[in-house]
């Protein structure tokens, strides 16, 4: 794997481990944020691979997935996860509705988000290996 692609994947792996630690320590606000980071970095790694160019400076997961050529290959559950993670990136940084956000981030919801992120990350890495 190319060094630039490996850079993105290794960062994503680190963020996945961080999300796991946040989940186990009940730092639920940061589970979603870190899961967003995992997917963003994995998608940017795939973008680097497929486009042979520096990924765009955006946090919009659907845009990165589309521009990397992966969006059309994703199933509905994967696309849905992109939609779930999008707001968690912004809200974790700038929690304008902090109380509402904290109420929505239950242990079960965060565990589901983490597991779905882990699955999507594995799938993205598999796409890199298959090409």
DAKAZI-V111256 format. One record per backbone hydrogen bond with DSSP energy under -1.0 kcal/mol. NH is the residue of the N-H (numbers start at 0). CO is the residue of the C=O. Records with the same first field share a line. If there is no record, write none. Layout:
# DAKAZI-V111256
NH = CO + CO
This chain:
# DAKAZI-V111256
5 = 1
6 = 2
7 = 3
8 = 4
9 = 5
10 = 6
11 = 7
12 = 8
13 = 9
14 = 10
15 = 11
16 = 12
17 = 13
18 = 14
19 = 15
20 = 16
21 = 17
22 = 18
23 = 19
24 = 20
25 = 22
26 = 21
27 = 25
29 = 26
31 = 27
33 = 29
34 = 30
35 = 31
36 = 32
37 = 33
38 = 34
39 = 35
40 = 36
41 = 37
42 = 38
43 = 39
44 = 40
45 = 41
46 = 42
47 = 43
48 = 44
49 = 45
50 = 46
51 = 47
57 = 55
63 = 59
64 = 60
65 = 61
66 = 62
67 = 63
68 = 65
69 = 64
70 = 64
72 = 69
73 = 70
78 = 74
79 = 75
80 = 76
81 = 77
82 = 78
83 = 79
84 = 80
85 = 81
88 = 84
89 = 85
90 = 86
91 = 87
93 = 89
95 = 93
100 = 96
101 = 97
102 = 98
103 = 99
104 = 100
105 = 103
109 = 105
110 = 106
111 = 107
112 = 108
113 = 109
114 = 110
115 = 111
116 = 112
117 = 113
118 = 114
119 = 115
120 = 116
121 = 117
122 = 118
123 = 119
124 = 120
125 = 121
126 = 122
127 = 123
128 = 124
129 = 125
